[in-house]
Amino acid sequence: MTAAVDTSVLFAHRSAHDEFHERATEIIAGVDHGKLPELHITEHVLAETLNLLLNKGTHRKATQTMDLLIEGSHFRLLHTPKTDFNSTQALFRRHPHLSFVDASIVAYMQRTGIEYLYSFDDDFDSVDGVTRANSAVDPRS
């Protein structure tokens, strides 16, 4: 089983002053130790995370994060196809509370049949077919 992850978790994990840092660190540790599902990270989420870290932190923090995600055995970086882009546009139009990146996550999840998303963003709660986890809970149990 796999799950998707939102920028909010990745950024909070790498930002010690973020209000969700502790919970994000528990989620990432659970993934690293195989206690939580492998996380799928789309290129949109990666770009948004690295840009936030660059703008609110340092270039070094952003590049270290990029390396950790690329090298992590329980993280899977994915490029989304054009069909996801088309679906993203429709979702973005239909759900005014979702950012474009959030809509792209939902499009990816719908295409691949992934139900679970680790995120601190409750905007996902109104999207059918998305079950959001905001703590280190294992959806497999």
DRENPA-3360 file (N, C-alpha, C; in nm, 2 decimals, always signed):
BEGIN
1 = MTAAVDTS = +0.08/-0.12/+0.00/+0.00/+0.00/+0.00/+0.09/+0.12/+0.00 ~ +0.04/+0.22/-0.07/+0.11/+0.35/-0.07/+0.01/+0.46/-0.03 ~ +0.07/+0.58/-0.01/-0.01/+0.70/+0.03/+0.06/+0.82/-0.04 ~ -0.02/+0.92/-0.06/+0.04/+1.04/-0.12/+0.07/+1.13/+0.00 ~ +0.15/+1.23/-0.03/+0.19/+1.33/+0.07/+0.18/+1.47/+0.02 ~ +0.14/+1.56/+0.10/+0.12/+1.70/+0.06/+0.24/+1.78/+0.11 ~ +0.26/+1.90/+0.05/+0.37/+1.99/+0.09/+0.37/+2.02/+0.24 ~ +0.25/+2.03/+0.29/+0.24/+2.07/+0.44/+0.32/+1.98/+0.53;
9 = VLFAHRSA = +0.32/+1.85/+0.50/+0.39/+1.76/+0.58/+0.54/+1.77/+0.56 ~ +0.58/+1.77/+0.43/+0.73/+1.78/+0.40/+0.79/+1.91/+0.45 ~ +0.72/+2.02/+0.43/+0.77/+2.15/+0.48/+0.78/+2.15/+0.63 ~ +0.68/+2.11/+0.70/+0.68/+2.11/+0.84/+0.79/+2.02/+0.90 ~ +0.81/+1.91/+0.84/+0.92/+1.82/+0.88/+1.06/+1.89/+0.88 ~ +1.08/+1.97/+0.78/+1.21/+2.04/+0.76/+1.21/+2.17/+0.82 ~ +1.11/+2.22/+0.88/+1.10/+2.35/+0.94/+1.07/+2.34/+1.09 ~ +1.18/+2.35/+1.17/+1.16/+2.33/+1.32/+1.06/+2.42/+1.38;
17 = HDEFHERA = +1.04/+2.54/+1.33/+0.95/+2.63/+1.39/+0.80/+2.62/+1.34 ~ +0.78/+2.53/+1.25/+0.64/+2.51/+1.20/+0.55/+2.45/+1.31 ~ +0.43/+2.49/+1.32/+0.34/+2.44/+1.42/+0.31/+2.29/+1.41 ~ +0.33/+2.23/+1.29/+0.31/+2.09/+1.27/+0.44/+2.01/+1.27 ~ +0.55/+2.07/+1.31/+0.68/+2.00/+1.29/+0.69/+1.87/+1.36 ~ +0.64/+1.86/+1.49/+0.65/+1.74/+1.56/+0.57/+1.63/+1.50 ~ +0.45/+1.66/+1.46/+0.37/+1.55/+1.39/+0.42/+1.51/+1.26 ~ +0.48/+1.61/+1.18/+0.54/+1.58/+1.05/+0.66/+1.49/+1.07;
25 = TEIIAGVD = +0.74/+1.52/+1.17/+0.86/+1.44/+1.20/+0.82/+1.29/+1.24 ~ +0.71/+1.28/+1.31/+0.66/+1.14/+1.35/+0.62/+1.07/+1.22 ~ +0.55/+1.14/+1.13/+0.50/+1.08/+1.00/+0.62/+1.03/+0.92 ~ +0.72/+1.12/+0.90/+0.84/+1.09/+0.82/+0.92/+0.98/+0.88 ~ +0.93/+0.98/+1.02/+1.01/+0.87/+1.09/+0.93/+0.74/+1.07 ~ +0.80/+0.74/+1.07/+0.72/+0.62/+1.05/+0.74/+0.56/+0.91 ~ +0.75/+0.65/+0.81/+0.77/+0.61/+0.68/+0.91/+0.55/+0.66 ~ +1.01/+0.62/+0.72/+1.15/+0.58/+0.71/+1.17/+0.44/+0.77;
33 = HGKLPELH = +1.10/+0.41/+0.88/+1.12/+0.29/+0.95/+1.02/+0.18/+0.90 ~ +0.95/+0.21/+0.79/+0.86/+0.11/+0.73/+0.73/+0.08/+0.81 ~ +0.70/+0.17/+0.91/+0.58/+0.15/+0.99/+0.46/+0.22/+0.93 ~ +0.49/+0.31/+0.83/+0.38/+0.37/+0.76/+0.41/+0.34/+0.61 ~ +0.30/+0.36/+0.52/+0.32/+0.33/+0.38/+0.42/+0.42/+0.31 ~ +0.47/+0.36/+0.20/+0.56/+0.44/+0.11/+0.48/+0.56/+0.07 ~ +0.56/+0.68/+0.06/+0.49/+0.80/+0.02/+0.52/+0.84/-0.13 ~ +0.42/+0.87/-0.20/+0.43/+0.91/-0.34/+0.43/+1.07/-0.34;
41 = ITEHVLAE = +0.54/+1.12/-0.40/+0.55/+1.27/-0.41/+0.56/+1.31/-0.55 ~ +0.46/+1.39/-0.59/+0.46/+1.43/-0.73/+0.56/+1.54/-0.75 ~ +0.60/+1.57/-0.88/+0.69/+1.68/-0.90/+0.64/+1.81/-0.86 ~ +0.51/+1.83/-0.86/+0.45/+1.95/-0.82/+0.47/+1.98/-0.67 ~ +0.45/+1.87/-0.59/+0.47/+1.88/-0.45/+0.62/+1.90/-0.42 ~ +0.70/+1.83/-0.49/+0.85/+1.85/-0.47/+0.89/+2.00/-0.49 ~ +0.84/+2.05/-0.61/+0.87/+2.19/-0.64/+0.82/+2.29/-0.54 ~ +0.70/+2.27/-0.50/+0.64/+2.36/-0.40/+0.71/+2.35/-0.27;
49 = TLNLLLNK = +0.75/+2.23/-0.22/+0.82/+2.21/-0.10/+0.96/+2.28/-0.10 ~ +1.03/+2.26/-0.21/+1.17/+2.31/-0.22/+1.16/+2.47/-0.23 ~ +1.06/+2.52/-0.31/+1.05/+2.66/-0.32/+1.01/+2.73/-0.18 ~ +0.93/+2.66/-0.11/+0.90/+2.72/+0.03/+1.02/+2.71/+0.12 ~ +1.09/+2.60/+0.11/+1.22/+2.60/+0.20/+1.32/+2.70/+0.15 ~ +1.33/+2.72/+0.02/+1.42/+2.82/-0.03/+1.38/+2.96/+0.02 ~ +1.25/+2.99/+0.01/+1.20/+3.13/+0.04/+1.19/+3.15/+0.19 ~ +1.17/+3.05/+0.27/+1.15/+3.07/+0.41/+1.27/+3.02/+0.49;
57 = GTHRKATQ = +1.37/+2.95/+0.42/+1.48/+2.90/+0.49/+1.61/+2.93/+0.41 ~ +1.68/+2.83/+0.37/+1.80/+2.85/+0.29/+1.81/+2.76/+0.17 ~ +1.90/+2.79/+0.08/+1.93/+2.71/-0.03/+1.98/+2.57/+0.01 ~ +2.06/+2.57/+0.11/+2.12/+2.45/+0.17/+2.01/+2.36/+0.22 ~ +1.91/+2.41/+0.30/+1.80/+2.33/+0.35/+1.72/+2.27/+0.24 ~ +1.70/+2.35/+0.13/+1.62/+2.30/+0.02/+1.69/+2.19/-0.05 ~ +1.82/+2.21/-0.08/+1.90/+2.10/-0.15/+1.91/+1.98/-0.06 ~ +1.93/+1.99/+0.07/+1.94/+1.88/+0.16/+1.80/+1.80/+0.15;
65 = TMDLLIEG = +1.69/+1.87/+0.15/+1.56/+1.81/+0.15/+1.54/+1.73/+0.02 ~ +1.58/+1.80/-0.09/+1.58/+1.73/-0.22/+1.65/+1.60/-0.22 ~ +1.78/+1.60/-0.17/+1.86/+1.48/-0.16/+1.80/+1.38/-0.07 ~ +1.74/+1.41/+0.04/+1.68/+1.32/+0.13/+1.56/+1.25/+0.06 ~ +1.48/+1.33/-0.01/+1.36/+1.27/-0.08/+1.40/+1.18/-0.20 ~ +1.51/+1.22/-0.27/+1.55/+1.14/-0.38/+1.61/+1.01/-0.34 ~ +1.69/+1.02/-0.23/+1.77/+0.90/-0.18/+1.68/+0.81/-0.09 ~ +1.58/+0.86/-0.03/+1.50/+0.78/+0.06/+1.43/+0.66/+0.00;
73 = SHFRLLHT = +1.45/+0.55/+0.06/+1.40/+0.43/+0.00/+1.24/+0.41/+0.01 ~ +1.18/+0.49/+0.10/+1.04/+0.48/+0.12/+0.97/+0.60/+0.06 ~ +1.04/+0.68/-0.02/+0.98/+0.79/-0.09/+0.99/+0.77/-0.24 ~ +0.88/+0.79/-0.31/+0.88/+0.77/-0.45/+0.84/+0.90/-0.52 ~ +0.94/+0.96/-0.59/+0.92/+1.08/-0.67/+0.86/+1.05/-0.81 ~ +0.75/+1.11/-0.84/+0.68/+1.08/-0.96/+0.65/+1.20/-1.05 ~ +0.66/+1.17/-1.18/+0.62/+1.27/-1.28/+0.48/+1.24/-1.32 ~ +0.39/+1.34/-1.33/+0.26/+1.31/-1.36/+0.24/+1.33/-1.51;
81 = PKTDFNST = +0.15/+1.25/-1.57/+0.13/+1.26/-1.72/+0.03/+1.37/-1.75 ~ +0.02/+1.40/-1.88/-0.07/+1.51/-1.93/-0.21/+1.48/-1.89 ~ -0.25/+1.36/-1.88/-0.39/+1.33/-1.84/-0.42/+1.38/-1.70 ~ -0.32/+1.38/-1.61/-0.33/+1.43/-1.47/-0.35/+1.59/-1.48 ~ -0.27/+1.65/-1.57/-0.28/+1.79/-1.59/-0.42/+1.83/-1.63 ~ -0.48/+1.76/-1.72/-0.62/+1.79/-1.77/-0.71/+1.77/-1.65 ~ -0.70/+1.66/-1.57/-0.79/+1.64/-1.46/-0.77/+1.75/-1.35 ~ -0.64/+1.79/-1.34/-0.61/+1.89/-1.24/-0.69/+2.02/-1.27;
89 = QALFRRHP = -0.69/+2.06/-1.40/-0.76/+2.18/-1.44/-0.91/+2.17/-1.40 ~ -0.97/+2.06/-1.43/-1.11/+2.04/-1.39/-1.13/+2.04/-1.24 ~ -1.05/+1.98/-1.17/-1.06/+1.98/-1.02/-1.04/+2.12/-0.96 ~ -0.94/+2.19/-1.02/-0.92/+2.33/-0.97/-1.04/+2.42/-1.00 ~ -1.10/+2.40/-1.11/-1.22/+2.48/-1.14/-1.34/+2.44/-1.05 ~ -1.35/+2.31/-1.02/-1.46/+2.26/-0.94/-1.45/+2.29/-0.79 ~ -1.33/+2.29/-0.74/-1.30/+2.30/-0.60/-1.23/+2.43/-0.57 ~ -1.30/+2.54/-0.55/-1.23/+2.67/-0.53/-1.14/+2.68/-0.41;
97 = HLSFVDAS = -1.15/+2.59/-0.31/-1.07/+2.59/-0.19/-0.94/+2.52/-0.21 ~ -0.92/+2.45/-0.32/-0.79/+2.37/-0.35/-0.70/+2.46/-0.43 ~ -0.57/+2.46/-0.39/-0.47/+2.52/-0.47/-0.45/+2.44/-0.60 ~ -0.38/+2.49/-0.70/-0.36/+2.41/-0.82/-0.27/+2.29/-0.78 ~ -0.17/+2.30/-0.70/-0.09/+2.19/-0.66/-0.18/+2.08/-0.58 ~ -0.26/+2.13/-0.49/-0.35/+2.04/-0.42/-0.44/+1.96/-0.52 ~ -0.50/+2.04/-0.62/-0.58/+1.97/-0.72/-0.50/+1.87/-0.80 ~ -0.37/+1.89/-0.82/-0.29/+1.80/-0.89/-0.26/+1.67/-0.81;
105 = IVAYMQRT = -0.26/+1.69/-0.68/-0.24/+1.57/-0.59/-0.37/+1.48/-0.60 ~ -0.48/+1.55/-0.60/-0.61/+1.47/-0.61/-0.62/+1.40/-0.74 ~ -0.58/+1.47/-0.85/-0.58/+1.41/-0.98/-0.49/+1.29/-0.99 ~ -0.37/+1.30/-0.93/-0.28/+1.18/-0.93/-0.34/+1.07/-0.85 ~ -0.40/+1.10/-0.73/-0.46/+1.00/-0.64/-0.57/+0.93/-0.71 ~ -0.66/+1.00/-0.78/-0.77/+0.94/-0.85/-0.73/+0.85/-0.96 ~ -0.62/+0.89/-1.04/-0.58/+0.81/-1.15/-0.51/+0.68/-1.10 ~ -0.44/+0.69/-0.99/-0.37/+0.57/-0.94/-0.44/+0.49/-0.84;
113 = GIEYLYSF = -0.56/+0.54/-0.79/-0.63/+0.46/-0.70/-0.58/+0.47/-0.55 ~ -0.50/+0.57/-0.53/-0.45/+0.60/-0.39/-0.56/+0.67/-0.31 ~ -0.60/+0.62/-0.20/-0.70/+0.68/-0.11/-0.64/+0.77/-0.01 ~ -0.53/+0.74/+0.05/-0.48/+0.81/+0.17/-0.38/+0.91/+0.13 ~ -0.39/+1.02/+0.21/-0.30/+1.14/+0.19/-0.26/+1.19/+0.32 ~ -0.13/+1.20/+0.34/-0.08/+1.27/+0.46/-0.07/+1.42/+0.44 ~ -0.15/+1.49/+0.52/-0.15/+1.64/+0.50/-0.21/+1.71/+0.62 ~ -0.17/+1.83/+0.64/-0.22/+1.91/+0.75/-0.33/+2.01/+0.69;
121 = DDDFDSVD = -0.35/+2.00/+0.57/-0.44/+2.09/+0.50/-0.59/+2.03/+0.49 ~ -0.68/+2.09/+0.57/-0.81/+2.03/+0.58/-0.90/+2.06/+0.46 ~ -0.84/+2.14/+0.36/-0.92/+2.16/+0.24/-0.94/+2.03/+0.16 ~ -0.86/+1.93/+0.19/-0.88/+1.80/+0.12/-1.00/+1.72/+0.17 ~ -1.05/+1.76/+0.29/-1.15/+1.68/+0.36/-1.28/+1.68/+0.28 ~ -1.30/+1.78/+0.20/-1.43/+1.79/+0.12/-1.42/+1.72/-0.02 ~ -1.31/+1.66/-0.05/-1.29/+1.59/-0.17/-1.32/+1.44/-0.16 ~ -1.42/+1.40/-0.23/-1.46/+1.26/-0.23/-1.35/+1.17/-0.27;
129 = GVTRANSA = -1.33/+1.06/-0.20/-1.23/+0.96/-0.23/-1.09/+0.99/-0.17 ~ -1.08/+1.10/-0.10/-0.95/+1.13/-0.03/-0.97/+1.12/+0.12 ~ -0.89/+1.03/+0.18/-0.89/+1.01/+0.32/-0.76/+1.07/+0.37 ~ -0.77/+1.18/+0.45/-0.66/+1.26/+0.50/-0.61/+1.21/+0.63 ~ -0.48/+1.19/+0.65/-0.42/+1.16/+0.78/-0.33/+1.27/+0.82 ~ -0.35/+1.32/+0.94/-0.27/+1.44/+0.98/-0.18/+1.40/+1.10 ~ -0.16/+1.27/+1.12/-0.07/+1.22/+1.22/-0.01/+1.09/+1.18 ~ +0.08/+1.03/+1.25/+0.15/+0.91/+1.21/+0.06/+0.78/+1.23;
137 = VDPRS = -0.06/+0.78/+1.17/-0.14/+0.67/+1.17/-0.12/+0.58/+1.05 ~ -0.13/+0.45/+1.07/-0.11/+0.36/+0.95/-0.25/+0.32/+0.90 ~ -0.28/+0.37/+0.78/-0.41/+0.33/+0.72/-0.42/+0.19/+0.68 ~ -0.32/+0.11/+0.69/-0.32/-0.03/+0.66/-0.38/-0.11/+0.78 ~ -0.39/-0.05/+0.90/-0.44/-0.12/+1.01/-0.58/-0.09/+1.05;
% end
